[in-house]
C-alpha cells in the first residue's frame, strides 16, 4: 500500500473511531474486519495491536513505519488515541476566523463547506 493511500484511510479510521463509539468498540474487538472495511486490509492470520494510550503527540511517520513493518511481519501496531480534546480558549477568535475563512471574500464556499476550485 502506498503511503498516501495509507494516510488517507488511517485519517478516516481515526475520525470514525473518534466520532462513533460503536465503531471504536468494533475496532478493538475485531480489528481485521474493521481495518478491511476502512481500506486498510490485513490478512486474517495477522495480529493487530490497537494502541489507545499514547504519550505526547502522535507521529505520523512512525505510524507509517509501523504499518509497513506489519506488512512484512504480519504483526501490526496501530495508534488510535482517544478523542483529542481541545481546551477552551486554546484558539483565539482571529485564529478561528482564519480557519473558517471569515472575512476572505475570495473564497467561495460550496455546500460541502470546502473551497471551490472554480
Order of alpha helices (4+ residues) and beta strands (2+ residues): alpha-alpha-alpha-beta-alpha-beta-alpha
